[in-house]
């Protein structure tokens, strides 16, 4: 995540809702969470303070901005519904995988973002990651446990660099994500790739062994590009944007 673009950026989001996919259908994407209408912090300098206030209200589920936790749970429920239906149609010896992002999908960096007033500082963010104190996003923990119950392998693909592996593994296990198949992190020679380029390429490698049935992330770049999962679920994230 230290390769992210600034948090003060404008994100224009468009998605078409689609029905559940099967292994024979084109990849599909879950409907939007209600908060996708909430703008990212952007180059709207005359509105920055207002937007920061709106983001805090959204996170705390007060005011007219909506409710972040409710939206996260809605998307997690959609992921779980698909996971159960797809696993029920599993073929003999079919190896299935769930792809999860980490930041703002599996673990929450809200405490660091809020303290930094939503302004990205690589040193501060990296220190936060190394502290291994990020809380779990409850809905994703539910998705994770259902995948475990159904025998679906969990593979994390994160933009965090390889040198943060120890802290990331510690944080995940501490928050209940105790069994996964693989944790894929950015290698030094991948730093110049966009998030979409990097993650779609890694999905292609995973797809050589597994059927990618579900992908959950907070950025469109977690989900789009070549080698998509059968079904993708986008979590709300008006706090920052990654290409």
N, C-alpha and C positions, 0 to 999 in steps of 0.2 A: 504493500500500500504506500510505501514511501515514494513510489514513482507516480503517484496520482497527480492529476492536474489540480490547480488551486480549487479550494472549496468555493471561492467566490466566482461562480461561473453559471451560465444560463443553459438550462437543459430543456429542449423541446422534445416531448415524448409522444409517439404515436404507436398504437397497437390495435390489432384487430382480434376480437375474441374468437375463439374456435372451440369446437367440441373436443372431447377426449380423443386422443390418438391411439391407434393400435399399431402393432408392429408393421402392418400393411399400409397404414395411412401416412400422409405427409405429417411432419412434425407440427405440433400445435402449441399454442401459448395460452396460459390461463388469462381470464379477464383481469383488467386493472383493479388494483386496490383503489378505493375512493380518493385517497390522498394524491393520486397521480396528477390531480388538477392543482395541487399546491406547488408553486414554482420553486425551483432551486434558487439559492442565493445566486445572484447574477450581477452583471455590470450595470445594475440599476442603482447608481450611487445615491440617488435621492430617496430610495426605498430600502436601503440596506438595514437600517435600524428597525424599520417596521417589519421587514422579513425575518430578521433575527428573533424579534418578539413573537412573530407568527410561528416560527419553528419551535420555539420553546413551549408555546401553548399547545401545539400539535403533539409534541412529545409527552406533555403532562396531561393531555386529554381535557383541556379547558378551552373556553372561547369557541369561536366558530370555525376553527381550522380543521376540526376532525380529531381523530384519536389514533395515534401511532400504534399503540399496542393492539387495539381492535383490528386495525388494518393488517398488522403482521399475523395475527391469529387467523384472520379470514384467508389470507394467502397460504398459510401453513395448512389449514383445513382442506383447501383445494388440492394441495400437494398430497396430503394423506389419502384423500378420496381416490385420486388417480392411482397412487401407489398400490392401494389395496385392490382396485379393479384390475390393474395391469398384472400384478403378481398372481392373481387368480387365474389368469390366462397363460401362465408360464408353461413353456414347452419342456419336455423332459431334457435334463442336462443343460438347460439354458442358463447362462451366467448373466445376471442382471446387475446393473449398477445405478446408484444415485450419486449425482454430482452436486457437491455443496461448495459455495464460496465461504469464506470465513468472516471478513469484516462487514458488519451490518447485515449479515445473513445468519451466521452461526454465533458470533460473538459481537457484543455491542461496545462501541467506542464512545458512547454518549458522554461519559464523564470527562474524557479528554477533550472532545469537541466543544462541549459546553464551556469548559474552563478556558479554552483557547478562543472563545467568542467566534467559533466556526472559521477561524483563520488557520491554515495549515502551516505548521512549523515542523520540518523533518526531524530535528533533534528531539523536540518534545514528544512527537508521535512515536518515534523509535524507542524512547525511554519508556513510554507507556506500554508498548508491545513487550519490551523486555521485562516489565514488571509482572506480566502474566496475570493481571488482575481483571481483565475484561469479563463482564458477566455474560452468561449464556442468553441467547434470545429464546424464550421458552417454547415458542411454536416450533422452532427448528429442532429443539431437543425432542419434542414429540415426534417430528418427522423421522429423526434419527432412530429413535427407539422402535418405531413401526417398521422401518427398513430392517433393523436387526431382527425383529420378530418374524419378518417375512423371508429372511435369508437373502436380502438384497444387499450387495456390497456397497459400502459408502466410501467415496473417493473425494477428498478435498482437493480443489484446484484454487489456489490463492495467489494473489499478486505479491504477497510478502516474499522478500528475498530469502534465499537459502540460509543466510547467516542468522535468521530469526527462527530456525526450525526448533531448537531446544525450547525456547520460550513459548512458541506456539503450541507445541505438543504438551507442555506442562499446563498451559492455560486450558486447552481443550479437555484434557483428562480431569483437571480440577473441577470443571463445570459439568461433568457427566458424559462427555463424549469419549467414552473409554475404549471403544472398539471400532476401528476403521480399517479399511483395506490398504489405503495409500494416502499420503499427504504430498501433493505435488506443489513445489515452490519454485519461484523464478530463479533460474541459474544466471550467473553474471553475463553470459553471452545472449541472454534474452531481454536485457534491460531496455533496449531500444525499441522493442516491439510494443505496439499498443496492447492494451488489455485484451481486446477482442482477438487480435492476431495470436497472442500467446495462448489464451485459453482455448480457442478453437483448435489450434494445433495440438495441444495436449489432449483434448477430447478425442482427436483423431487417433492418437496413440492408444488411449484407453479403449477405444472402440474396436481395436484389433483383438481384444480379449473378451470384452463385455458388450452386452446390449445396453446402450445408454437410454434408460427409460424415463428418467426424471432429472431435471437440472433446476436448482433453486439458487437465485442470486439477487442482489439488490441493484445491480447495474445492467443495462441492456448489453453492455460489453461482456457480461458474464454468460449471456445466453445466446447471442447472435453470432453469425459467421458460419463457416463450414462445420460439419460434424455436429449438428444439433441433437439434443435428446429428443425422444419421442414427445415429451411434454415438458414445457418450461414454465416456471413460476417466477414472476418478478415481484420482489418485495419493494415496498415504498422506501425511497431514500431521497428526500429533498435537501439533504445536508451537503452533499458533494456529488460530483459527476466524473466518471472515468470513461475515456474513449477506448 
